[in-house]
Amino acid sequence: MTTPVDIQLVLDTSAVVEFTRESIHVGEVLSLVADDNAIALLPLPCLVEAYQWAADRARLDVLIALESVFVAPPEPKQWRAIAAAYGLVGRQDAAVAALLALDAGAGLLTRQPDLYASVDPGNLVIAIED
């Protein structure tokens, strides 16, 4: 029997980029997830996109090495849902992040909350503060 996994958070591309800039706001949220013995999902498309904008690419390796962070590839069987979400948010990485958060009932950490306005039921987005 496997232990259920508590997924509390999904990081989008902007949150990953902020992590590479050593944002205390991202670090604090990830620390809270770890303290709860929970998981933060990092969608693979967000990791790939963030690589292009990362302030310090070595910090991407730090992020994925955290025990509370799990890199999540998109499920091929969800391609239609991803395509539909893409139509709403306009980006594949954001579509995958939104779907993962919705499916897990987790918060979506982002610097771009307006990007998710069309898919946010009101409690999805956790905006990164300035």
Secondary structure, DSSP 8 states (H G I E B T S, - for coil): ------EEEEE-HHHHHHHHTT-HHHHHHHHHHHHTT-EEEEEHHHHHHHHHH-S-THHHHHHHHSTTEEEE---GGGHHHHHHHHHHHS-HHHHHHHHHHHHHT-EEEES-GGGGTTT--SSSEEE---
